[in-house]
Amino acid sequence: MSTELRVPSAAASAAALPQLDRALRAEPKAPVRIVHLGLGAFHRSHQAWYTQQAGDAAEWGIAAFTGRRPDAAAALAEQGGLYTLVERADTGDSFTVVGSIVEAVDGADVQRLAELVAAPGTAVVTLTITEAAYGLGADGRLDTAAPEVATDLALLGSGGGTPATPLGRLVLALGARRDAGSGPIAVVCCDNLSNNGAVARQAVAGFAGALDAGLAAWIDVNVSFVSTSVDRITPRTTDEDIAEVQGACGYRDNLPVVAEPFSSWVLSGGFPAGRPRWEDAGALVVADIKPYENRKLWLLNGAHSLLAYAGQLRGHRTVAEALSDPLCRQAVESFWDEAEANLPAGELQIPAYRAALLARFSNARIAHNLSQIAMDGSTKLRVRAVPVLQAERAAGRSGAAAALMISAWMDCSAALTEFQDPLADAVDAANLLTDTNRTRALLALVDPILAANDSVVHLIRSLQGSFDKPPSTSAEALDPSRKDLQ
């Protein structure tokens, strides 16, 4: 169970504060039964938090591996895996010590990863490796020619070296489980991708198939790929957050995580070796996850991407700042109208969900930086904007609000000095072109089929520069019902 912390007396001095470690908690570590790839703030605010809230949490410890850098693992290991979750609401903060991560490991330690995944008691592997890390091309298959993937395949094929990609590391570990005869296991994708379990399956199967046909066949039979929809706004931790935890809780935590009070987790798929009772913390287990995925990907993540690009073009820094701009707010509402028109009514409770999102986005105490959300746009737009634009066009409507999101991404790609994207070189090359040629080349990086549609290209071209206007510009300029956008 979670440990709610009380504010210490004013007599507590910073000089006398202890380091946060297992000595502050009476309960022992749970055995490792979950292995996580992608140790970061979101995992610690979401899956680790849900695991701690499960009624059988004492049976489910997490071993979490970092991605490219070992820093988070080293810092968390110094604290015995403990950290403070700060739930930040408009009315104030609450503090909880989370202890479900019982081992924090440098992701480059593939030997330890293989040992843990191969252990008979391990039942679940969860992933937060970001959308781009799955490496699927426009055809939905793993791009085995991508430099990092090709390098890992060569390393593993030669029987030496340490794979650098999450896929390479995971496939190596699954191979160890096969060799150990430890039986079936579930892989749970927690990244913001539609039907993300199928995406993970395609990526893992593609990598394994290129490496070892026998291993690929074993994975096909023994590994369940679970789709999920995850939701909890988790901004980057600041020095001020660390100081606040120290002042309020009476100990030094070098790795707290800040999140909004709201959280949601919807899962669909099989767990052949078992799982924690995540539903004790409010998780939903459903037969059909697609409507929930689309609600979240389009309404929350789509709005986030739109605000990230439009907001930065307007000079804003955070989601709350961008939403307070009438031009950005109108763009979000128009996109939501298009998305809602393509979602099933009823159990999804879309009007209430939209109202809740406005309240969450407006929480000025959650400094969700637009630059963080804007990363990897060419990948994110494929699931946040493209499906809505396609559905609107298929229904005989313009899809102008979804097209506006794509056009804002294009504008940002040229306007921002720090623009991070997995296709950065191709983006830079496209930006050397002019007019319609530039628009078509950039759109082809997001969706080649749309890029071949002259009407869509001209629509997006007509919307470029929409946010390069002074803040006094009327929001009516972005009204998708305008005839010139049809």
Secondary structure, DSSP 8 states (H G I E B T S, - for coil): --EE-----TT--GGG--B--GGG--S----EEEEEE--SHHHHHTHHHHHHHSTTGGG-EEEEE-SS-SHHHHHHHHTTT-EEEEEEETTEEEEEEE--EEEEE-TT-HHHHHHHHHSTT--EEEE---GGGG-B-TTSSB-TTSHHHHHHHHHHHHT-S---SHHHHHHHHHHHHHHHT---EEEEE-SS-TTHHHHHHHHHHHHHHHH-HHHHHHHHHHEEEEEEEEE-------HHHHHHHHHHHSSB-SS-EEE-S--EEEEES--TT----GGGGT-EE-S--HHHHHIIIIIIIIHHHHHHHHHHHTT--BHHHHHTSHHHHHHHHHHHHHHHTTS-SSTT-HHHHHHHHHHHHT-TTS--BHHHHTTTHHHHHHHHTHHHHHHHHHTTS--HHHHHHHHHHHHHHHH-SS---TTHHHHHHHTTS-HHHHHHHHHHHH-HHHHT-HHHHHHHHHHTTTT-S-TTS-GGGG-TT-GGG-
